[in-house]
Amino acid sequence: MSRFIASAALVSVLAAAPAAFALQPSAIPETGKVTKAPVGSTVTIESTGKFGNRYQNYFRVGEDGELDFVFQDSAN
């Protein structure tokens, strides 16, 4: 019976916090503002992770010229 309760508790903990086990983007570069790109356009920046993996990072240009992270893809 105690095994069942322990299993049920583990399942409830894992179900309650799925974001803790989700894949997180890595190697997102620090960005500044852009002045010549149109608002709403997409900017691609390539970066390298701490283990040497290359990534393509996609950003969208906001109203104030800030780059908002959208998506990351492996470039290897």
Buried (B, 14 or more C-beta within 10 A) or exposed (E): EEEEEEEEEEEEEEEEEEEEEEEEEEBBEEBEEBEEBEEEEEBEBEBEEEEEEEBEBBBBBEEEEEBEBEEBEEEE
